[in-house]
Amino acid sequence: MVDPITVVRRQLDAYNAHDLDAFVATYSPGVRVDRPDGTTLEGTDALRAAYAEQFAAARCHAEVENRLTEGRWVVDQEVAHGLADEPIRLLVAYRVTDDRIDMVRFLT
């Protein structure tokens, strides 16, 4: 079993490298993502579609300022760059089950 922090770190590394295949591989097939705008993504196909354009443009980058973990949950305080004119501050909670992220909640 892989530590949840390691799984979330792999996800962030793939995000920052704009590697869509590696990014999606860190998620379970039935992942649920509760997005900041109130919409929800379900499944890796929806996740891939949602991130494909920004990865292709190589305009996204995120930094973790703080990280908390408890059991299967990892909560990151992140700063996202390249999605808007100014950096965006986010709290993101990741739940890891069976070595993959199966739930994401943006807490902003």
C-alpha positions, 0 to 999 in steps of 0.5 A, a space after each residue: 500500500 502506498 502512503 496517501 501523501 505519496 499518491 497526492 505528490 505524484 498527482 501534483 508532479 504530473 500536474 506540474 509536468 502537464 503529463 495528462 496520462 500520469 495525472 489521470 493514472 493517480 485517480 481511481 476510475 470512479 473518482 468524484 471531483 467537487 469543483 470550486 464552481 459547484 460542478 462535479 466531475 465523475 470518472 477519469 474520462 470526465 477528469 481527462 476531458 476537463 484538464 486536456 486543454 490546460 495541459 496541452 497549453 502547458 499553462 498550469 502550475 501549482 505549489 503546496 504551501 501547507 499540507 495536513 493528513 489524517 488517515 486516507 485524507 490529504 488536505 493541501 493549501 495550494 497556490 495555482 498559477 496560469 489559470 487566471 491573471 493572478 495566482 489562485 489560492 485553494 484548499 484541496 482535500 484528496 481522499 486516497 483509497 487503494 493507492 489512488 485518489 477517489 475523491 477531491 473536494 475544493 474547499 474554497 
